[in-house]
């Protein structure tokens, strides 16, 4: 699962027994060599789908990690890109790896549940971050995103269809979540990272309750499941124009 440049087992164990913030500070230098980084294929597909409604003026990468989403926004935004994360280590790596050119990028250390911005963005993207929020925190998170978007602004989340129960992939994710729940019951501080905590219907409902109109765009690069549903779709919350 990990390249030779990735973290060793001992490093992962230390990270797993830390808080989310400190754990990612520790993992940051080697994060891009782990399977936790958003695949380039998904980033390209998301950028392609969003290009249909581009260009945008100002973009925000929410929970930016090492900056994979910054590259997507740099292709779509004309004026500026802002990246926010609460891990100083991840922000440092993201700043170092960002390629020159494109709109200026600002780096902000902040909690996504209390964003320090007004309604100034036209596009917010987030890749793989929802597992770091408990289901009860998601409505507040989406309300924060709604508050920093201009009327007509978009909040884009690529969502991978969950594996079918009984498949090896389903067993792996279920096992991971079970281990994390046991760890958090026995150890403090908690490390919130779950793959199956938020159901798709609950995600859509939380967007709607935050005031978004919700659109769905299949990402054709990933094909469809046997029942005809897309393997990956882009969920877009649109703040209504006032």
C-alpha positions in Angstrom: 0.0 0.0 0.0 2.9 2.4 0.7 5.8 3.3 -1.5 9.4 3.0 -0.1 9.3 6.8 0.6 6.2 6.4 2.7 5.9 6.2 6.5 7.1 3.2 8.4 4.8 1.2 10.7 6.2 2.8 13.8 5.5 6.3 12.4 1.9 5.3 11.5 1.4 4.0 15.0 2.6 7.2 16.6 0.4 9.2 14.3 -2.6 7.0 15.1 -2.2 7.6 18.8 -2.0 11.4 18.4 -4.7 13.9 17.8 -5.9 14.5 14.3 -4.0 17.8 14.1 -0.7 16.5 15.5 -1.0 13.2 13.7 -1.1 15.0 10.3 1.7 17.3 11.3 3.8 14.2 11.8 2.6 12.5 8.6 2.8 15.6 6.4 6.3 15.1 4.9 5.4 11.6 3.7 1.7 12.0 3.1 2.0 12.1 -0.7 3.6 8.7 -0.6 0.6 7.0 1.1 -2.7 5.8 -0.4 -4.5 8.5 1.7 -3.7 11.2 -0.9 -6.4 11.8 -3.4 -5.5 10.1 -6.7 -4.5 12.3 -9.6 -7.1 10.6 -11.8 -9.9 11.8 -9.4 -8.4 15.3 -9.4 -8.3 15.5 -13.2 -11.9 14.2 -13.5 -13.2 16.7 -11.0 -11.4 19.6 -12.7 -12.8 18.4 -16.1 -16.4 18.4 -14.7 -16.1 21.8 -13.0 -14.6 23.3 -16.2 -18.1 23.2 -17.7 -19.1 26.0 -15.4 -15.8 27.8 -15.2 -14.1 30.2 -15.0 -14.5 31.2 -11.4 -12.9 34.2 -9.7 -11.9 33.0 -6.2 -11.6 29.4 -5.0 -11.2 27.8 -1.6 -9.6 24.3 -1.0 -11.3 23.2 2.2 -9.1 20.9 4.4 -6.4 21.2 1.7 -3.9 18.7 3.2 -0.8 18.8 0.9 -2.5 20.9 -1.7 -3.9 18.5 -4.2 -7.0 20.5 -4.6 -5.1 23.7 -5.0 -3.9 22.5 -8.4 -7.5 21.9 -9.4 -8.5 25.4 -8.4 -5.5 27.0 -10.1 -6.8 25.6 -13.4 -10.3 27.0 -12.8 -10.0 30.3 -11.0 -8.8 33.7 -12.3 -8.2 35.9 -9.3 -7.0 33.9 -6.4 -6.9 30.5 -4.6 -7.0 30.0 -0.8 -6.1 26.8 1.0 -7.2 26.2 4.5 -6.2 23.4 6.9 -5.7 23.1 10.6 -2.4 21.1 10.3 0.5 23.5 10.1 2.7 20.6 8.9 0.3 19.9 5.9 0.2 23.6 5.0 4.0 23.7 5.0 4.3 20.8 2.6 1.5 22.1 0.4 3.2 25.5 0.1 6.5 23.9 -0.8 5.0 21.6 -3.5 2.8 24.1 -5.2 4.0 24.9 -8.7 4.6 28.5 -9.7 2.2 30.2 -12.1 -1.5 30.7 -12.1 -3.5 32.8 -9.7 -1.9 33.8 -6.3 -2.4 31.2 -3.5 -3.0 32.1 0.1 -2.4 29.6 2.9 -4.6 29.8 6.1 -4.4 27.7 9.2 -7.9 27.4 10.5 -10.6 25.0 11.7 -13.1 24.3 8.9 -15.9 24.4 11.5 -15.1 28.1 12.1 -13.9 29.6 8.8 -12.4 33.1 9.1 -13.9 34.4 5.8 -16.9 36.3 4.6 -18.9 35.4 1.5 -16.0 36.0 -1.0 -15.6 32.7 -2.8 -17.1 31.4 -6.0 -16.0 27.8 -5.7 -15.1 25.6 -2.7 -13.7 22.1 -3.2 -12.9 19.4 -0.7 -11.3 16.1 -1.3 -11.5 13.2 1.2 -12.0 15.4 4.2 -15.5 14.4 5.4 -14.3 11.3 7.3 -12.6 13.7 9.8 -15.9 15.1 10.9 -18.4 13.2 13.1 -21.9 13.1 11.5 -23.3 15.6 14.0 -20.6 18.1 12.9 -21.4 17.9 9.2 -24.4 20.3 9.2 -22.3 23.0 10.9 -19.5 22.4 8.5 -21.8 22.8 5.5 -23.3 25.9 7.0 -19.8 27.4 7.3 -19.1 26.6 3.6 -22.5 28.2 2.6 -21.5 31.3 4.6 -18.2 31.9 2.7 -19.7 31.5 -0.8 -21.1 34.3 -2.9 -24.6 33.9 -4.2 -24.4 31.4 -7.1 -21.2 29.9 -5.7 -20.5 26.2 -5.8 -19.3 23.6 -3.2 -18.0 20.5 -5.0 -17.4 17.1 -3.4 -16.4 14.0 -5.4 -18.1 11.0 -3.8 -17.1 7.4 -4.5 -19.9 4.8 -4.4 -19.4 2.6 -1.3 -18.4 -1.0 -2.0 -21.1 -3.7 -1.8 -21.6 -5.5 1.5 -19.9 -8.8 1.4 -17.1 -7.7 -0.9 -13.4 -7.6 0.3 -13.3 -3.8 -0.1 -16.4 -3.4 2.1 -14.8 -5.7 4.7 -11.6 -3.6 4.7 -13.4 -0.3 5.3 -15.7 -1.8 7.9 -12.6 -3.2 9.7 -10.8 0.1 9.6 -13.8 2.0 11.0 -14.2 -0.7 13.7 -10.5 -0.4 14.7 -10.8 3.4 14.9 -14.0 3.3 17.0 -12.2 0.9 19.5 -9.1 3.1 19.5 -11.2 6.2 20.3 -13.1 4.5 23.0 -9.9 3.5 24.8 -7.5 6.3 24.0 -7.4 10.1 24.2 -7.2 12.4 22.3 -9.5 10.9 19.7 -8.4 10.5 16.1 -11.5 11.1 13.9 -11.1 9.3 10.6 -14.0 7.1 9.4 -14.8 5.8 5.9 -18.4 4.8 6.5 -19.6 7.4 9.0 -21.8 9.5 6.6 -24.4 7.9 4.3 -24.9 9.5 0.9 -28.5 10.4 1.7 -27.4 12.1 4.9 -24.8 14.1 3.0 -27.3 15.4 0.5 -29.8 16.2 3.3 -27.2 18.1 5.2 -26.4 20.2 2.1 -30.0 21.0 1.6 -30.6 21.9 5.2 -27.6 24.3 5.0 -29.4 26.1 2.2 -27.8 24.6 -0.9 -29.4 23.4 -4.0 -27.9 20.1 -4.9 -26.7 18.9 -8.3 -25.1 15.6 -9.3 -22.6 15.0 -12.1 -21.4 11.5 -12.8 -17.6 11.3 -13.5 -17.6 9.1 -16.6 -13.9 8.4 -16.3 -14.7 5.8 -13.6 -17.6 4.0 -15.4 -20.7 2.6 -13.8 -21.6 -0.2 -11.4 -23.5 -3.3 -12.6 -26.8 -1.6 -11.5 -26.1 1.4 -13.8 -25.2 3.9 -11.0 -22.0 5.9 -11.4 -18.9 4.6 -9.5 -18.0 8.2 -8.7 -20.1 11.3 -8.9 -19.5 15.0 -8.2 -21.9 16.3 -5.7 -22.3 20.1 -6.1 -24.0 22.3 -3.6 -25.1 25.6 -5.2 -25.8 28.7 -3.0 -28.9 30.3 -4.5 -28.6 33.7 -6.0 -30.3 36.3 -3.8 
